[in-house]
Amino acid sequence: MEDLSSILLPEMMTVPAGILSQKDDRKGMRWTVQVQSFEVAKYPVTQALYGAVLGDWPSCFKGDDLPVESVGWFDALRFCNALSKRCGLEPCYALYADDVVEQYPMSGGFRLLTDAEWEYACRGGSHEPRYGPLDDVAWYAENSKGAPQTVGQKAVNAFGLHDMLGNVWEWCWDQYDSDVYGEYRIFKGGGWADEARGCLVTNRRRSHPTFRVDDLGFRIARAMRLTGSL
């Protein structure tokens, strides 16, 4: 295991197992997902953590405690693998030429949340459109002053997670609709530049895995750790 003295590892919160009902208004579909218990970072990945792991500071708005942004989906996967290796964990992703990816979600390493895991974690047991009053829980167009803000300043949800809504959108693992959008991946949560209607637990947007913009970052998760592991 490498020296981790330069990295402040993210605080991971345990999300209990449960059942989630999801919908997609565009496709007119509803479905139910059984979500297994997993661990998820209390905050989005910060610029300090991203820079310490990959030696790269891609964000347009600079600040160690700001969420990293201007990162693509593949960038997020590379970060997850690099952090896993530095922690002595088996990486979750095998990255091949031509952007081919295989996922091993039970490897114990860090990974992106699935679409269902993200919504379930964001809700924190709530069945409302948001897990609290918007100004209490999120940085969005009306209160962000035109920029992302330091993570962890807004109220947590019932699972102890900050910034699930607002601040930056967060990449998820899933493809949106491969028949229509090909390789496009889902991101969720709303961002600092969005109006209130953009910051809803059910919202999902999509773009190509190489897409980078200044209000899009990510959060990390991992399978439930075994007793005695990191």
MOTA-V779816 format. One record per run of one state. SS is the DSSP state (@ for helix, = for strand, . for the rest). FROM is the first residue (numbers start at 1). LEN is the number of residues. If there is no record, write none. Layout:
SS/FROM/LEN
SS/FROM/LEN
//
This chain:
./1/11
=/12/4
./16/2
=/18/7
./25/4
=/29/7
./36/2
=/38/4
./42/4
=/46/1
@/47/8
./55/11
=/66/2
./68/5
@/73/14
./87/3
=/90/1
./91/2
=/93/3
./96/1
@/97/3
./100/1
=/101/3
./104/4
=/108/1
./109/2
=/111/1
./112/3
@/115/9
./124/10
@/134/4
./138/12
=/150/1
./151/18
=/169/7
./176/2
@/178/4
./182/3
=/185/4
./189/7
@/196/3
./199/5
=/204/4
./208/8
=/216/2
./218/3
=/221/3
./224/7
//
